Amino acid sequence: MVFSSILFIFSFLPVALGLYMIVPKQLKNLILLLVSLFFYAWGEPVYVFLMLFTIAFDFLMGILMEKQPHLLRKRIFIVTLIVNLGILFFFKYWGFFLDNINQLFNLGIPYTPLTLPIGISFYTFQILSYIIDIYLEKVPVQKNIVSFGLYVTMFPQLIAGPIVRYKDINDQLTNRDISQEKFGIGVERFIQGLAKKVLLANNIGYVWTLISAMEIGQLSVLSAWIGIIAFTFQIYFDFSGYSDMAIGLGKMFGFEFLENFNYPYISRSVSEFWRRWHISLGTWFREYLYIPLGGNRVTIPRLFFNLFIVWFLTGLWHGASWNFVIWGVFYGLILFAEKIFLGELLTKVPRFFQHFYTLLLVMIGWVFFASPDFSFALSYLKIMFFSAGAALIDTTGLYYLATSFILLVICGVFSTPVVHQQFTKLIHREKNWVIPFGLGLNCLLLFLSIAYLITETYNPFLYFRF
């Protein structure tokens, strides 16, 4: 059940909000926990039992870890890490691991492919943040299993983030503000995220779907570039739109989630891009892996090692495929170069070149991310950079350029803060009419989004597989 669906908007959400609002404060966590479990069970009726086991196990381990002697505390911590990471490995990477073992040693070890539990990468990292912070005594142990279960399963950010660290939400689990103003802001944020996902990501994503489905030998240079530019916009509006919806839903229920995107395509370096893209994941890896490894304050060889480990695992986190690993290592190498010498050089060139450099590398990375396998990615890149003997321009490429040009321009404009900044200026300057104008605009966006969902069937969500 995705947020951008008629079922969610007109059935699940009204019921969930209605139940949540009518019960007394002391029952709100329980109601939200139950509707979150129902939300998860709707798409994963079997794996909801895995979710319940995870809640019970980690809740118990957290309590057992409290006030134990250091050695015993460390052993409980290690066991807890092994169990959580073991579950993630088994469901997400076991098949990938056996495939590589079979190929490497020419074996034929059989296995049954498993359906990946929805959102397992996201909620596993949330649980690990709790366990690690408990071990390091940065947060108090949660002794209310309903509150802990709600932290793990809260449906607004359960399946696609943002990854919420326990220390950022601990106080809100017991004391949060539920007001009409916050609810209204949440509704507005949800509608805007829905519009980004449905009106922009779905429409521009369809261009990439059509181009990537073509025979690789039939692509022209123009078609290949239009395709990857379309995917570049699709994944941003798809994921950031979903994050906006999650943040808006959180506000409706009284929670404040941290921002997950900050206009990443205006970045002037790859380092800046990763400070603006999927902020919650970058923060998690920085706090729980990169800094414990030594961060930046190490020798150059050690810095290379730290970045390699972090970005190897970042790529692997996204999926059990060498494409994702290569994508992660690709960024690790660039970030290493920027920290050593390239970052300083970038500050000495015009801003246009900084933006061009960043977007070019990001789009190269998206080729690896979006491709079904490494061979496809290499072939696609060869076409993009004129080394595959493909035609520069063909009628297909011109057709996609003509039919998607306006949409590409709109996506380009809305991937920058220009529109938001101008609207903010209007709010401060023209307060009398801007509120009804904003209300009307949000109603129009909601109407158009619902109309699209009713009439169209193309409604993928890229991060469901993570």
Stockholm file with secondary structure:
# STOCKHOLM 1.0

chainA/1-466         MVFSSILFIFSFLPVALGLYMIVPKQLKNLILLLVSLFFYAWGEPVYVFLMLFTIAFDFLMGILMEKQPHLLRKRIFIVTLIVNLGILFFFKYWGFFLDNINQLFNLGIPYTPLTLPIGISFYTFQILSYIIDIYLEKVPVQKNIVSFGLYVTMFPQLIAGPIVRYKDINDQLTNRDISQEKFGIGVERFIQGLAKKVLLANNIGYVWTLISAMEIGQLSVLSAWIGIIAFTFQIYFDFSGYSDMAIGLGKMFGFEFLENFNYPYISRSVSEFWRRWHISLGTWFREYLYIPLGGNRVTIPRLFFNLFIVWFLTGLWHGASWNFVIWGVFYGLILFAEKIFLGELLTKVPRFFQHFYTLLLVMIGWVFFASPDFSFALSYLKIMFFSAGAALIDTTGLYYLATSFILLVICGVFSTPVVHQQFTKLIHREKNWVIPFGLGLNCLLLFLSIAYLITETYNPFLYFRF
#=GR chainA/1-466 SS CCSSSHHIIIIIHHHHHHHHHHSCHHHHHHHHHHHHHHHHHHHCTTTHHHHHHHHHHHHHHHHHHTTCCHHHHHHHHHHHHHHHHHHHHHHHHHHHHHHHHHHHHTCCCCCCCCCCCTTHHHHHHHHHHHHHHHHTTSSCCCCCHHHHHHHHHCGGGTTTCCCCCHHHHTGGGTCCCCCHHHHHHHHHHHHHHHHIIIIIIHHHHHHHHHHHTSCGGGCCHHHHHHHHHHHHHHHHHHHHHHHHHHHHHHHHTTCCCCCCCSCGGGCSSHHHHHHHSSHHHHHHHIIIIIHHHTTTSSCHHHHHHHHHHHHHHHHHHHCSSHHHHHHHHHHHHHHHHIIIIIHHHHTTSCHHHHHHHHHHHHHHHHHHHHSSSHHHHHHHHHHHTTCSCCCSCCHHHHHHHHHHHHHHHHHHHHTSSHHHHHHHHHHHHCHHHHHHHHHHHHHHHHHHHHHHHHHCCCCCCGGGGC
#=GC SS_cons         CCSSSHHIIIIIHHHHHHHHHHSCHHHHHHHHHHHHHHHHHHHCTTTHHHHHHHHHHHHHHHHHHTTCCHHHHHHHHHHHHHHHHHHHHHHHHHHHHHHHHHHHHTCCCCCCCCCCCTTHHHHHHHHHHHHHHHHTTSSCCCCCHHHHHHHHHCGGGTTTCCCCCHHHHTGGGTCCCCCHHHHHHHHHHHHHHHHIIIIIIHHHHHHHHHHHTSCGGGCCHHHHHHHHHHHHHHHHHHHHHHHHHHHHHHHHTTCCCCCCCSCGGGCSSHHHHHHHSSHHHHHHHIIIIIHHHTTTSSCHHHHHHHHHHHHHHHHHHHCSSHHHHHHHHHHHHHHHHIIIIIHHHHTTSCHHHHHHHHHHHHHHHHHHHHSSSHHHHHHHHHHHTTCSCCCSCCHHHHHHHHHHHHHHHHHHHHTSSHHHHHHHHHHHHCHHHHHHHHHHHHHHHHHHHHHHHHHCCCCCCGGGGC
//
